[in-house]
Amino acid sequence: MTEKFKTFPFTPADLPNREYHVVNKLYVDTVDGSLSTRIDAIPVNTTTRAVNTLTTALSADFFILANASAGGFSIALASAAVHESKEFYIKKIDQSSNVVTINPSGTETIDGALFEYLIAQNEGIHIVSDGTEWHNITPLVSMFNTASSITMSVGTVTTAFSVGDVNVFADGLVAEVVEAAGVPGFNIIVDFTNVYHFNEVLLRGRYDGTASHIVTMQIYNYNTTNWDSLSLVPHTSDAYVESIAYIPDETNYISSNNARVRIYHNTTGNASHEYYLDYIALVYRGH
């Protein structure tokens, strides 16, 4: 059954889970020539859905409220190719630092990127499909500062690499290190220059080790001269994953526009274990 136009005034019961395009129309009476107006509202199917675990954004979804308080998860987007002009509003509503990752379908992108993510409470994204890819029309700026140098101070390099290998996301080029037998198992130090502001550290890598081995992402504190732990690097065997750490105040982590991050194996290493660093960047996200 086709849904008919509704004529104002509406009651709240008329408007559940709907967005309406409102049109003001002018009518001429063919008998007496008098003018009248009518306001029509054309309903658009929209729904609001709350999610807290791995999910797929459906064609019927409009507002998605993501709660990652129990742990980070991914939202897989419907295909942009078959949903031209489709819009999604996705908002992270919890206070945790757990990450909500938004993944386009297949090789589709969001403004050319293979994924987008939300980490701060009330951070959101509004995306629209052009029939080929998704466009982020949220007034949110993302600036990426990639590495200027990388040093393996502990661990064995199996294949020669350059810093450029960790400056392009998912390009197939990586920095690979084999664990040493002692403590630490490895220590990968990444330096950044021309750093002015950042509020996140983004890391993509793969740790082929065991869950009992502890690997952390750390950042150098120029005030205390210590390394501050940001997050654990997961054991992922043959899968690359993104680790994102939120930095509410970068003041102590920048000195003369320099910054340092390291991936540190805290426990005794095993020569059969390896870590593959694909990408690392300091990120500023804001309005």
C-alpha positions as CSV (number, residue, x, y, z in Angstrom):
1,M,0.0,0.0,0.0
2,T,1.4,3.4,-1.0
3,E,1.7,5.9,1.8
4,K,-0.3,9.0,1.1
5,F,0.7,12.6,1.7
6,K,-0.2,13.9,5.2
7,T,-1.7,17.3,5.7
8,F,-0.7,19.4,8.6
9,P,-1.4,19.7,11.5
10,F,0.3,16.5,12.5
11,T,0.2,14.8,15.9
12,P,3.3,13.1,17.3
13,A,1.8,9.7,16.5
14,D,1.9,10.6,12.8
15,L,5.7,10.9,12.8
16,P,7.3,7.8,14.2
17,N,10.8,7.1,12.8
18,R,10.3,9.4,9.9
19,E,12.0,12.2,8.2
20,Y,9.7,14.4,6.1
21,H,10.4,16.6,3.1
22,V,7.9,19.5,3.6
23,V,6.4,21.2,0.6
24,N,4.2,24.3,0.7
25,K,1.7,24.3,-2.3
26,L,-0.5,27.0,-3.6
27,Y,-4.0,26.1,-4.9
28,V,-6.5,28.1,-7.0
29,D,-10.2,27.3,-6.6
30,T,-11.6,26.7,-10.1
31,V,-15.1,28.0,-9.1
32,D,-14.5,31.2,-7.3
33,G,-10.8,31.9,-8.0
34,S,-9.8,32.0,-4.3
35,L,-6.3,31.0,-3.3
36,S,-5.4,28.5,-0.6
37,T,-2.2,26.8,0.6
38,R,-1.6,23.3,1.8
39,I,1.6,22.0,3.4
40,D,2.4,18.4,2.3
41,A,5.0,16.2,3.9
42,I,6.5,13.4,1.9
43,P,7.8,10.8,4.2
44,V,11.2,9.2,3.9
45,N,11.8,5.9,5.5
46,T,14.3,6.4,8.4
47,T,15.1,4.5,11.6
48,T,17.2,5.0,14.6
49,R,19.1,2.0,15.8
50,A,21.3,1.5,18.9
51,V,24.3,-0.9,18.4
52,N,27.0,-2.2,20.8
53,T,28.7,-5.0,18.8
54,L,29.8,-5.9,15.2
55,T,27.0,-4.9,12.9
56,T,26.0,-4.0,9.3
57,A,24.4,-0.7,8.5
58,L,21.2,-1.6,6.7
59,S,19.5,0.2,3.9
60,A,16.6,1.0,6.3
61,D,19.0,2.6,8.9
62,F,19.4,6.3,9.1
63,F,20.7,7.2,12.7
64,I,23.0,4.7,14.3
65,L,23.9,5.2,17.9
66,A,27.1,3.2,18.7
67,N,27.9,2.3,22.3
68,A,31.4,0.8,22.6
69,S,31.6,0.8,26.4
70,A,32.0,-3.0,26.4
71,G,34.6,-3.0,23.7
72,G,35.4,-1.6,20.3
73,F,33.6,-3.0,17.2
74,S,33.1,-2.4,13.5
75,I,30.1,-1.2,11.5
76,A,30.1,-2.5,7.9
77,L,28.4,-0.2,5.5
78,A,25.9,-1.2,2.8
79,S,27.4,-1.0,-0.7
80,A,27.6,2.6,-2.0
81,A,27.3,1.2,-5.5
82,V,23.7,0.0,-5.0
83,H,22.6,2.8,-2.5
84,E,23.2,6.0,-4.4
85,S,22.1,9.1,-2.4
86,K,21.8,6.9,0.8
87,E,22.8,8.7,4.0
88,F,24.0,7.4,7.3
89,Y,24.4,9.4,10.6
90,I,26.6,7.4,12.9
91,K,27.4,8.7,16.4
92,K,29.5,7.2,19.3
93,I,27.6,7.8,22.5
94,D,29.8,6.3,25.3
95,Q,32.6,7.8,27.3
96,S,35.2,5.0,26.7
97,S,38.2,5.2,24.5
98,N,37.2,2.1,22.7
99,V,37.0,2.5,18.9
100,V,34.1,2.3,16.6
101,T,35.4,1.5,13.1
102,I,33.3,2.2,10.0
103,N,34.2,0.0,7.1
104,P,32.9,0.5,3.5
105,S,32.0,-2.5,1.4
106,G,34.8,-4.3,-0.5
107,T,37.1,-1.7,-2.1
108,E,34.8,1.2,-1.7
109,T,36.0,4.1,0.4
110,I,35.0,7.1,2.5
111,D,36.6,10.2,0.9
112,G,39.3,7.8,-0.5
113,A,40.0,6.1,2.8
114,L,39.4,2.4,3.4
115,F,37.8,3.1,6.8
116,E,36.8,5.8,9.2
117,Y,36.6,5.7,13.0
118,L,35.0,7.3,16.0
119,I,36.8,7.4,19.4
120,A,35.6,10.3,21.5
121,Q,32.1,10.5,23.1
122,N,29.6,12.3,20.9
123,E,31.9,12.2,17.9
124,G,29.9,11.4,14.8
125,I,29.9,11.2,11.0
126,H,27.4,12.0,8.3
127,I,28.1,10.1,5.1
128,V,26.4,10.1,1.7
129,S,26.8,7.7,-1.3
130,D,27.4,9.0,-4.8
131,G,26.8,5.6,-6.3
132,T,30.5,4.7,-6.2
133,E,31.9,5.7,-2.8
134,W,30.9,7.4,0.4
135,H,31.4,11.1,1.1
136,N,31.9,12.4,4.6
137,I,30.0,15.7,4.8
138,T,30.6,16.1,8.5
139,P,32.5,19.3,9.3
140,L,35.3,17.3,10.9
141,V,38.9,17.9,9.9
142,S,41.5,15.0,10.0
143,M,45.2,15.9,9.6
144,F,47.8,13.1,9.5
145,N,51.4,13.4,10.5
146,T,53.4,10.4,9.3
147,A,56.7,9.1,10.5
148,S,60.0,10.8,9.7
149,S,62.2,7.9,10.9
150,I,61.9,4.4,12.3
151,T,64.5,2.5,14.4
152,M,64.5,-1.1,15.6
153,S,66.6,-0.8,18.7
154,V,65.8,-4.4,19.8
155,G,64.8,-7.2,17.5
156,T,66.0,-8.6,14.2
157,V,65.1,-7.0,10.9
158,T,64.4,-9.8,8.4
159,T,63.9,-7.7,5.3
160,A,65.3,-4.2,4.7
161,F,62.7,-1.4,4.8
162,S,62.4,2.3,4.7
163,V,60.3,4.8,6.7
164,G,58.1,5.2,3.6
165,D,56.9,1.6,4.1
166,V,55.0,2.6,7.2
167,N,53.7,5.9,5.9
168,V,51.0,4.5,3.4
169,F,48.0,2.6,4.8
170,A,47.6,-1.0,3.6
171,D,49.9,-0.7,0.6
172,G,51.5,-4.1,1.1
173,L,54.8,-2.7,2.4
174,V,55.7,-3.2,6.0
175,A,58.5,-3.1,8.6
176,E,59.0,-6.6,9.9
177,V,60.9,-7.5,13.1
178,V,61.6,-10.8,14.8
179,E,61.6,-11.0,18.5
180,A,64.8,-11.2,20.5
181,A,65.1,-13.8,23.2
182,G,65.5,-11.4,26.1
183,V,63.5,-8.5,27.5
184,P,62.3,-6.5,25.6
185,G,61.4,-8.8,22.8
186,F,61.5,-5.9,20.5
187,N,61.5,-2.1,20.6
188,I,60.4,-0.2,17.5
189,I,60.8,3.6,17.9
190,V,59.1,5.9,15.5
191,D,60.0,9.6,15.3
192,F,57.8,12.5,14.0
193,T,58.8,16.0,13.0
194,N,56.9,19.2,12.3
195,V,54.3,18.2,14.9
196,Y,52.0,21.0,16.1
197,H,48.8,19.3,17.3
198,F,47.5,15.8,17.6
199,N,44.8,14.0,19.6
200,E,45.1,10.4,18.4
201,V,47.8,7.9,17.5
202,L,46.8,5.5,14.7
203,L,48.6,2.2,14.3
204,R,48.0,-0.6,11.9
205,G,50.0,-3.8,12.3
206,R,50.0,-7.6,12.8
207,Y,51.5,-9.4,15.7
208,D,52.2,-13.1,15.0
209,G,53.0,-14.2,18.6
210,T,51.1,-15.5,21.6
211,A,48.5,-13.8,23.7
212,S,50.7,-14.2,26.8
213,H,53.3,-11.9,25.2
214,I,52.5,-8.2,26.1
215,V,53.0,-5.6,23.4
216,T,52.1,-2.0,24.0
217,M,51.9,1.2,22.1
218,Q,53.7,3.9,24.1
219,I,54.4,7.6,23.6
220,Y,57.4,9.6,25.0
221,N,56.6,12.1,27.7
222,Y,59.1,15.0,27.4
223,N,58.1,16.4,30.8
224,T,58.7,13.2,32.8
225,T,61.2,11.7,30.4
226,N,59.2,8.4,30.6
227,W,57.3,6.3,28.1
228,D,53.6,6.5,28.8
229,S,51.5,3.4,27.8
230,L,48.6,4.1,25.4
231,S,47.1,0.8,24.5
232,L,47.8,-2.9,24.2
233,V,48.7,-4.2,20.7
234,P,46.5,-7.2,20.1
235,H,47.7,-10.7,19.1
236,T,46.2,-11.1,15.6
237,S,48.2,-13.9,14.0
238,D,47.5,-13.4,10.2
239,A,45.2,-10.4,10.4
240,Y,46.1,-6.7,10.3
241,V,44.2,-4.6,12.8
242,E,44.0,-0.9,13.7
243,S,44.9,0.3,17.2
244,I,43.9,3.9,18.0
245,A,44.8,5.8,21.1
246,Y,43.0,9.0,22.2
247,I,45.3,11.8,23.5
248,P,43.2,14.4,25.3
249,D,46.2,16.7,25.9
250,E,49.3,16.5,23.8
251,T,51.3,19.2,25.7
252,N,53.8,16.8,27.3
253,Y,54.3,14.8,24.1
254,I,55.6,17.5,21.8
255,S,59.0,19.1,22.1
256,S,60.3,21.5,19.5
257,N,57.6,20.1,17.2
258,N,59.0,16.6,17.6
259,A,57.2,13.5,19.0
260,R,58.1,9.8,19.6
261,V,56.0,6.7,19.7
262,R,57.2,3.1,20.2
263,I,55.8,-0.4,19.9
264,Y,57.3,-2.2,22.8
265,H,57.4,-5.9,23.6
266,N,57.3,-5.9,27.5
267,T,58.0,-9.6,28.1
268,T,60.7,-12.2,27.1
269,G,60.8,-12.6,23.4
270,N,60.6,-15.7,21.2
271,A,62.6,-16.0,18.0
272,S,59.6,-17.6,16.2
273,H,57.4,-14.5,16.8
274,E,57.2,-11.6,14.5
275,Y,55.6,-8.1,14.3
276,Y,54.6,-6.4,11.1
277,L,54.1,-2.6,11.2
278,D,52.1,-1.4,8.2
279,Y,51.2,2.2,9.2
280,I,51.6,4.7,12.0
281,A,50.6,8.3,12.2
282,L,49.8,11.1,14.6
283,V,46.3,12.4,13.9
284,Y,44.5,15.6,14.7
285,R,40.7,15.4,14.4
286,G,38.5,18.3,15.2
287,H,36.4,21.1,13.8
